[in-house]
Amino acid sequence: MEEKNNIRPDGKAAAVCYAIAAAAFYALNVPCSKLLLDKIAPTYMAAFLYLGAGAGVGIMYLFRHKSENPADRLEKKDMPYTVGMVLLDIIAPILLMLGVKLGTSANASLLGNFEIVATSLIALFIFKEKVSKKLWAAIGLITLSSIILSFGGKGSFTFSVGSLLVLGATACWGLENNCTRSISEKSTYQIVTIKGFGSGAGSLMIAALIGEKLPDMRFILPALLLGFVAYGLSIFTYIRAQKTLGAAKTSAYYAIAPFIGAFLSFVLLREPLTLAYLIALAVMTAGTALVVSDTLKHRI
C-alpha cells in the first residue's frame, strides 16, 4: 500500500487511535441491532441508524461550522463520490439488517471482516492502492473464513441467506469506503452529516414504500442513539483515520470490530458456539493478524 512520507509519526499514532475507536464504536451495531430488530423492521432500522448518525454529528457540526476553513467543504467536483457514498450507504445497512434478522449476530459480526477484502480489492483495481503479498494471503484467509460462516450447515452445501446478505452489505461498504476515501480530505463533519441524513432519508422512503410498519417511539429513540454511536462516531473517526492511513490500511485496524461484536453477541444474546464458527474464528483471526502485521510493517 502506498506510503505518505510527509506524515509525522504522531500523525500516524492519532490515525491509528481513530481507526481503533471507529472499530469499537461500530462493534456495538450488530448485537444491539439484533435486540431492536424484534421491534423495528429491517429497513426502518437501517434508516434510524443513519438518521441518528446524521443528527448527532450534525449537532456537533453546528459548533464547528463557523471555524471551519471554507476550502474544506465539499465542492461540485466531489459530487460523484458523495452521491455514490450515499447510495451505497442506503443499500448496505438494509442488507445488513436483513442478514442479522435472518441469521445469528455472531456470524454477522465476524462476516463483517469481508469488508477488508472488498475494500482492498476495490482500492487496488479501481483506486490503484498497492496491496502486498502478506495482505493477499490475509485476503485469502478472510475469504475462506467467510465461506465457512456462510454455509447453512446440517450436512448441506447450501449457503445461508442471512450470511449472503451480510456479505452483500460488506461489498457495498467496501466500495463506499473507497468513495469516502476520495473525499476524506474534506470536512469530516460535513461528510458524516450528509451521509447520515442522505442515507437515512433514502432508507426511510424505501421502508414506507414497501409497507413496513412504523415502530413505537420508545424503540425509535434507542435506535437513533445507537446510530449516533455505532455509525456517526464510527464513521467520523474512520474518515479521520483514512486521511492518513488510506482506505486499505484503515480497514486493517478496523478489523477488530467483528471480534468485539461477536464477543458481545455471546454475552448479550447468549448465542451458542458451533464447530463451524470456531473454525472460521481461527481462520479469520489468522487472516486479521496478517493484515495488522502488514500494516505495522509498512510504517509511515
C-alpha positions in Angstrom: 0.0 0.0 0.0 1.2 3.5 -0.8 3.1 5.3 1.9 2.8 9.0 2.7 6.3 10.1 3.7 5.2 13.6 4.7 3.2 12.4 7.7 4.7 12.7 11.1 4.8 9.7 13.5 2.4 11.4 15.9 0.0 11.9 13.0 0.0 8.2 12.3 -0.4 7.4 16.0 -3.5 9.6 16.1 -4.8 8.0 12.9 -4.4 4.5 14.4 -6.3 5.6 17.5 -9.1 7.0 15.3 -9.3 3.6 13.4 -9.4 1.6 16.6 -12.1 3.9 18.1 -14.1 3.5 14.9 -14.0 -0.3 15.3 -15.0 -0.1 18.9 -18.0 2.1 18.2 -19.2 0.0 15.2 -18.9 -3.2 17.2 -22.0 -2.2 19.1 -24.0 -2.2 15.9 -24.9 -5.8 15.1 -25.6 -7.2 18.6 -27.6 -4.1 19.7 -29.4 -4.0 16.4 -30.3 -7.7 16.8 -32.1 -6.8 20.1 -34.1 -4.0 18.4 -35.0 -5.9 15.3 -37.7 -7.7 17.2 -39.5 -4.3 17.5 -38.3 -2.5 14.4 -38.5 -3.7 10.7 -35.1 -4.0 9.0 -35.4 -1.1 6.5 -36.7 1.3 9.2 -33.9 0.1 11.5 -31.3 1.0 8.8 -32.9 4.4 8.3 -32.9 5.2 12.0 -29.3 4.2 12.4 -28.2 6.6 9.7 -30.6 9.4 10.8 -29.1 9.1 14.3 -25.6 9.4 12.9 -26.6 12.5 10.8 -28.4 14.2 13.6 -25.7 13.6 16.2 -22.8 14.6 14.1 -24.9 17.4 12.6 -25.3 18.9 16.0 -21.5 18.6 16.5 -21.1 20.4 13.1 -23.1 23.4 14.3 -20.5 24.2 16.9 -17.7 23.7 14.4 -19.2 25.3 11.2 -18.0 28.9 11.8 -14.4 28.0 12.5 -14.2 25.6 9.5 -12.0 26.5 6.6 -14.3 27.1 3.5 -11.7 25.2 1.4 -12.5 22.0 3.4 -16.2 22.0 2.4 -17.4 19.7 -0.4 -17.4 21.1 -3.9 -19.2 20.3 -7.2 -16.3 18.1 -8.3 -16.9 15.9 -5.2 -20.5 15.2 -6.2 -20.0 11.8 -7.9 -18.2 10.4 -4.9 -20.7 12.0 -2.5 -23.7 10.5 -4.4 -22.0 7.1 -4.6 -21.3 7.2 -0.9 -25.0 8.0 0.0 -26.5 5.4 -2.4 -24.2 2.6 -1.2 -25.0 3.6 2.4 -28.7 3.1 1.7 -28.2 -0.4 0.2 -25.6 -1.7 2.7 -27.3 -1.3 6.0 -30.6 -2.6 4.7 -28.8 -5.8 3.5 -27.0 -6.0 6.9 -30.2 -5.6 8.9 -31.9 -8.3 6.8 -28.9 -10.6 7.3 -28.8 -10.0 11.0 -32.6 -10.7 11.3 -32.3 -14.0 9.3 -29.0 -15.2 10.8 -27.0 -15.0 14.0 -25.5 -11.9 15.4 -22.1 -13.5 16.0 -21.9 -14.8 12.3 -22.9 -11.4 11.0 -20.3 -9.7 13.2 -17.5 -11.9 12.1 -18.5 -11.8 8.4 -18.0 -8.0 8.7 -14.3 -8.6 8.1 -15.0 -9.5 4.5 -15.2 -5.7 4.2 -11.4 -5.8 4.3 -11.3 -7.9 1.2 -13.8 -5.8 -0.7 -12.1 -2.5 0.4 -8.6 -3.7 -0.5 -9.6 -5.2 -3.9 -11.5 -2.1 -4.9 -8.6 0.1 -3.7 -6.3 -2.0 -5.8 -8.2 -2.3 -9.1 -10.1 1.0 -9.2 -8.1 3.4 -7.0 -4.7 1.9 -7.6 -3.6 1.5 -4.0 -0.8 -1.1 -3.7 -1.6 -4.5 -2.0 1.3 -6.5 -0.5 1.8 -10.3 -0.7 1.1 -10.6 3.0 -2.2 -8.8 2.5 -3.1 -11.1 -0.4 -2.6 -14.0 2.0 -4.8 -12.3 4.6 -7.5 -11.7 1.9 -7.4 -15.5 1.1 -7.8 -16.5 4.8 -10.6 -14.0 5.4 -12.4 -15.1 2.3 -12.1 -18.8 3.4 -13.5 -17.9 6.8 -16.4 -16.0 5.3 -17.2 -19.1 3.1 -17.2 -21.3 6.2 -19.5 -19.0 8.0 -21.8 -18.7 5.0 -22.8 -22.4 4.9 -26.2 -23.3 6.2 -24.9 -26.4 8.0 -26.9 -29.7 8.6 -24.7 -31.5 6.2 -25.8 -29.5 3.2 -23.8 -27.4 0.8 -26.4 -24.6 0.7 -25.4 -21.1 1.6 -27.1 -19.3 4.4 -29.3 -16.5 3.0 -28.5 -14.3 6.1 -24.8 -14.7 5.6 -25.0 -13.9 1.9 -26.9 -10.7 2.7 -24.2 -9.7 5.2 -21.5 -10.3 2.5 -23.5 -8.2 0.1 -23.5 -5.4 2.7 -19.7 -5.7 3.2 -19.2 -5.5 -0.6 -21.2 -2.3 -0.8 -19.3 -0.8 2.2 -16.0 -1.8 0.5 -16.9 0.4 -2.5 -18.3 3.1 -0.2 -15.1 3.1 1.8 -13.2 4.0 -1.3 -15.7 6.6 -2.4 -15.4 8.2 1.0 -11.6 8.0 0.8 -11.7 10.1 -2.3 -13.3 13.0 -0.4 -11.8 12.3 3.1 -9.6 15.4 2.9 -12.8 17.5 3.1 -14.8 18.3 6.2 -15.4 15.2 8.2 -18.4 16.8 9.9 -20.0 17.7 6.6 -19.3 14.2 5.1 -20.9 12.3 8.0 -23.9 14.7 8.3 -24.6 14.3 4.5 -24.0 10.6 4.7 -26.3 10.2 7.7 -29.3 12.3 6.6 -29.0 11.3 2.9 -28.8 7.6 3.5 -31.3 7.7 6.4 -33.8 9.6 4.4 -33.4 7.2 1.4 -33.9 4.1 3.6 -36.9 5.8 5.3 -38.6 6.3 1.9 -37.9 2.7 0.9 -39.4 1.4 4.2 -42.5 3.5 3.6 -42.8 2.4 0.0 -42.6 -1.4 0.8 -45.1 -1.0 3.6 -43.1 -1.7 6.7 -44.8 -0.8 9.9 -43.6 2.3 11.7 -42.3 1.2 15.2 -43.3 2.7 18.5 -41.4 5.9 19.5 -39.9 4.2 22.6 -37.9 1.9 20.2 -37.0 4.6 17.7 -35.1 6.7 20.3 -32.7 3.9 21.2 -32.2 3.1 17.5 -31.3 6.8 16.9 -28.8 6.8 19.8 -27.3 3.5 18.6 -26.9 5.1 15.1 -25.1 8.1 16.5 -22.6 6.0 18.3 -22.2 2.9 16.1 -22.5 4.8 12.8 -22.0 8.5 13.4 -19.0 8.4 15.7 -17.6 5.3 14.0 -17.8 6.9 10.5 -16.4 10.2 11.9 -13.3 8.6 13.4 -12.9 6.2 10.4 -12.7 9.1 8.0 -10.2 10.9 10.2 -8.1 7.7 10.1 -8.4 7.4 6.3 -6.9 10.9 5.8 -3.6 9.5 7.0 -3.7 5.7 6.5 -5.7 5.3 3.3 -8.7 3.0 2.7 -6.9 -0.4 2.8 -4.9 0.3 5.9 -7.7 1.8 7.9 -9.8 -1.3 7.2 -6.9 -3.3 8.6 -7.2 -1.7 12.1 -11.0 -1.7 11.7 -10.8 -5.5 11.5 -11.1 -5.8 15.3 -14.7 -4.6 15.2 -16.2 -8.0 14.2 -14.4 -9.8 17.0 -15.7 -7.3 19.6 -19.2 -7.6 18.0 -19.0 -11.4 18.1 -18.0 -11.4 21.8 -20.9 -9.0 22.6 -23.2 -11.4 20.8 -22.3 -14.3 23.1 -22.5 -12.0 26.2 -25.7 -10.1 25.4 -27.6 -12.6 23.2 -26.3 -15.9 24.6 -25.7 -17.3 21.1 -24.2 -20.8 21.1 -20.7 -21.6 19.8 -20.7 -24.0 16.8 -17.8 -26.0 15.5 -18.0 -24.2 12.1 -18.0 -20.9 13.9 -14.9 -21.8 16.0 -13.0 -23.0 12.8 -14.0 -19.8 11.0 -12.9 -17.8 14.0 -9.5 -19.4 14.0 -9.1 -18.8 10.2 -10.4 -15.2 10.5 -8.0 -14.5 13.4 -5.0 -15.7 11.3 -6.1 -13.5 8.4 -6.7 -10.5 10.6 -3.3 -10.9 12.3 -1.6 -10.9 8.8 -3.5 -7.7 7.9 -2.4 -5.9 11.1 1.2 -7.2 10.8 1.4 -5.9 7.2 0.1 -2.5 8.3 2.6 -2.2 11.2 5.5 -3.4 8.9 4.9 -0.6 6.4 5.3 2.3 8.8 4.7 5.8 7.6 
